[in-house]
Amino acid sequence: MPLGKRHLRGLVEDLELFAVVSRTTAEPRRRRIDPVCRMDLATGEAAATLSFPGEERVFCSQECLQRFVAAPERYGLQVSRP
């Protein structure tokens, strides 16, 4: 299961991390997709959430949330701006 890129102390570049889960013992979890980076997130893994009437978006990081808020139409959300 991909966990996304993470910065680890002592390494110059971010490292892609994965979790190993046995299919026989893993319970089914509701998955969500970060609309900015497209990271697959399980319940409780989101670093941020943003609610619109009738819609909730989840984000893997504050950076993805900020990118979304700056240009929501880029990620498929139609917002009327004053």
Secondary structure, 3 states (H helix, E strand, C coil): CEEEEECCCCCCCCEEEECCCCCCCCCCCCEEECCCCCCEEECCCCCEEEEECCEEEEECCHHHHHHHHHCHHHHCCCCCCC
